[in-house]
Amino acid sequence: MKDLIEALQIFLKYGNPRNPTNCSHDELHIMEIEPEDVSEEDIKRLDELGFFVSESENCFMSFRYGSA
């Protein structure tokens, strides 16, 4: 839980969308945070926390926090 909260706090630095997440089978997507706006340092930390940039959907996503 701590890693997820830290990741969400990083995302909050880049926006506060009304509907920030989309969850589908085994995937959690963070919506309306533009990957190109996120610093390289934060992208590296997000990767350590289980999030990566989805090239096909231009958003951050995680298999770690998706539905089981």
Buried (B, 14 or more C-beta within 10 A) or exposed (E): EEBBEBBBEBBEEBBEEEEBEEEEEEBBBBBBBEBEEBEEEBBEBBEEBBBBBBEEEEBBBBEBBBEE
